C-alpha cells in the first residue's frame, strides 16, 4: 500500500540541506557524539520526545540546548529538583485583586522545545505532571484545557538511576519517549579535541556560536514530509513481530506496547529521510531498535540479578527474528 502523497525528491533535498546546517552548527561546539545528534534530529522530525541518560559532564544538556537554538521556536528549560511542584511546571490560577478574578499564569511547559534537566531528581508526583502534555499536547487545569502550539517536543536528561537522590520514572511516562539515548564517555581522541576546543575558545560563549537555521513552519513541513516516507508491509510485519516477541520473552516482565511499534516505524522513517531516501530499509530500523525499545522493557528480577541488560535482550531478539531484505 502506497502512502497518499509520497515524499518527493525536492522535499528530501531541502530536508537534508536543513539537517546538514543543523549538524554544522552543533559541530562547532560538540565534538563526537554523532549518534546522539542524529537520534535527536530524527526524534524532532518524527515529532517525538527524547530521554537522554548519562553521567554528569558528557554534554547531554548542552547538546539539547544547542539543537533547540538551531530552530527558530520557543525554548524553555526546567530544572527538576525534589521540591519541585506540578504547578511549577504547568502553571496555576492566581487571584487578581484588581479584577477580582482568577487568572491563569502559564508555567514553563508552555513553549515549543522544553528541556527538562535531571528529570529523575523529582518524585513521581511532579513527573506525572508531564503525562498529559507529552501524550496529548495539552494541559488541563481546573477543568480548562489549553492546547500546546506545534511543534511541541520534550528533551529530558537523567543521571543513571544508580546515583544517589534519583527516582525511577513511571513506566507510563517512559513509554511517552520515542527514544532513550545512552550517552557514553568520549574516546581518547575526542577528549583531546574537547580540551583543545576549550583551550582555544578563550572567554567566548559556546551558545553565541549557534544561530537558528530553520523556522518553526519549516520544521512542521519537514515533520509532515517524513510521515510520507514509504515503508514496505514486510517491514511493518517485522516491527509487529519484534514487539510481540518482547511480550512473549521469558526474560521480560513487561514488553513493548503498540506505541513502541508506532515509534519504531516513525523513527525509521525519519532515519531514512536524513539519509536521503524516500523509503525505509532494514538498516534504518536496526539503527533505532535499541533507542526505541530499551526504556520500555522491564526484565525479570532473575535476569537483572544475572546482570543482563535490556540492550543484550534486544540483541537476542533481533538476531532471533530474520529481518526482511
Residue pairs with C-beta under 8 A, 6 or more apart in sequence:
1 233
2 230
3 227
3 228
3 229
3 230
4 228
5 228
6 228
6 229
6 230
6 278
7 225
7 226
7 228
7 229
7 230
7 273
7 278
8 278
9 278
11 225
12 225
12 273
12 276
12 277
12 278
14 222
15 45
15 222
15 225
15 226
15 273
15 274
16 273
16 274
16 276
18 213
18 214
18 218
18 222
19 41
19 274
21 70
21 213
21 214
22 41
22 67
22 70
22 71
22 213
22 214
23 37
23 41
25 66
25 70
25 209
25 210
25 211
25 213
26 37
26 63
26 66
26 67
26 70
26 210
28 206
28 209
28 210
29 62
29 66
29 197
29 206
29 209
29 210
30 37
30 59
30 62
30 63
30 66
31 186
31 190
31 193
31 194
31 197
32 186
32 187
32 190
32 193
32 194
33 58
33 59
33 63
33 183
33 186
36 52
36 63
36 181
36 183
37 63
37 67
38 271
38 274
39 50
39 179
39 181
39 288
39 291
40 50
40 63
40 64
40 67
40 155
40 181
41 67
41 270
41 274
42 267
42 270
42 271
42 274
42 288
43 49
43 50
43 153
43 178
43 179
43 267
43 270
44 67
44 71
44 151
44 153
44 219
44 223
45 222
45 223
45 226
45 270
45 273
45 274
46 178
46 223
46 226
46 263
46 266
46 267
46 269
46 270
47 151
47 153
47 223
47 266
48 153
48 177
48 178
48 179
48 263
48 266
48 267
49 134
49 153
49 154
49 155
49 156
49 176
49 177
49 178
50 64
50 153
50 154
50 155
50 156
50 177
50 178
50 179
50 180
50 181
51 119
51 156
51 157
51 158
51 169
51 174
51 177
51 179
51 180
51 181
51 295
52 60
52 63
52 64
52 155
52 156
52 157
52 158
52 180
52 181
52 183
53 60
53 157
53 158
53 159
53 160
53 180
53 181
53 182
53 183
54 60
54 157
54 159
54 160
54 182
54 183
54 184
55 159
55 160
55 185
56 159
58 183
58 184
58 185
58 186
59 183
60 157
60 183
61 115
61 117
61 157
62 206
64 115
64 155
64 157
65 75
65 77
65 115
65 207
66 206
66 207
66 210
67 155
68 75
68 113
68 115
68 155
69 75
69 207
69 210
69 211
69 212
70 210
70 211
70 212
70 213
70 214
71 112
71 113
71 212
71 213
71 214
71 215
71 216
71 219
72 212
72 214
72 215
72 216
73 111
73 112
73 113
73 151
73 216
73 219
74 111
74 112
74 113
75 111
75 112
75 113
75 114
75 115
76 108
76 109
76 110
76 111
76 113
76 114
76 115
77 108
77 114
77 115
77 117
78 84
78 89
78 108
78 109
78 114
78 115
78 116
78 117
79 117
79 118
80 116
80 117
80 118
80 119
80 120
80 121
80 122
80 126
80 127
81 118
81 121
81 122
82 121
82 122
82 123
82 165
84 122
84 126
85 126
86 125
86 126
86 128
86 129
87 107
88 107
88 126
89 107
89 108
89 109
89 126
89 129
89 130
90 107
90 109
90 129
90 133
90 139
90 141
91 104
91 105
91 106
91 107
91 109
91 110
91 139
91 141
92 104
92 105
92 107
92 141
93 102
93 103
93 104
93 105
93 141
93 142
94 102
94 103
94 104
94 105
95 101
95 102
95 103
96 102
96 103
104 141
104 144
104 146
108 114
109 129
109 130
109 133
109 139
109 148
110 139
110 146
110 148
112 149
112 150
112 151
112 152
112 153
112 216
113 151
113 153
113 155
114 152
114 153
114 154
114 155
115 155
115 156
115 157
116 130
116 154
116 155
116 156
116 157
117 156
117 157
118 157
118 158
118 159
119 127
119 156
119 157
119 158
119 169
120 127
120 158
120 159
120 161
120 166
120 167
120 168
120 169
121 159
121 165
121 166
121 167
122 167
123 167
124 167
124 170
127 167
127 169
127 170
127 173
128 170
128 173
130 154
130 173
130 176
131 172
131 173
131 176
132 138
132 139
132 140
133 139
133 148
133 152
134 154
134 173
134 176
135 176
137 147
137 148
137 150
137 152
138 145
138 146
138 147
138 148
139 145
139 146
139 148
140 146
150 220
151 216
151 219
151 220
151 223
156 177
158 166
158 169
159 166
160 166
161 167
161 168
171 254
171 298
174 180
174 295
174 296
175 257
175 259
175 260
175 296
176 259
177 295
178 263
178 266
178 267
178 291
178 292
179 267
179 288
179 291
179 292
180 291
180 294
180 295
181 291
182 294
185 191
186 194
214 222
222 273
225 273
226 266
226 269
226 270
226 273
227 266
227 269
228 278
229 269
229 270
229 272
229 273
229 277
229 278
229 279
229 280
230 278
230 279
230 280
231 265
231 268
231 269
231 279
231 280
232 279
232 280
232 324
234 324
235 268
235 280
235 282
235 285
235 324
236 265
237 324
238 282
238 285
238 321
238 323
238 324
239 261
239 264
239 265
239 285
240 261
241 321
242 264
242 289
242 317
242 318
242 321
243 255
243 256
243 257
243 258
243 260
243 261
243 264
243 293
244 255
245 255
245 317
245 320
245 321
246 252
246 255
246 256
246 260
246 293
246 296
246 297
246 317
247 255
247 256
248 255
249 255
249 313
249 317
250 300
251 299
251 300
251 303
251 308
251 313
251 316
252 297
252 298
252 299
252 300
252 313
253 298
253 299
253 300
254 296
254 297
254 298
255 296
255 297
256 293
256 296
256 297
257 296
260 292
260 293
260 296
263 292
264 285
264 288
264 289
264 292
264 293
267 288
267 291
267 292
268 280
268 284
268 285
268 287
268 288
269 280
269 284
271 280
271 284
271 287
271 288
272 278
272 279
272 280
272 281
272 284
275 284
282 323
282 324
282 325
285 323
286 318
286 323
289 314
289 318
290 311
290 314
293 310
293 314
294 310
294 311
294 314
295 310
297 310
297 313
297 314
299 308
299 310
299 313
303 313
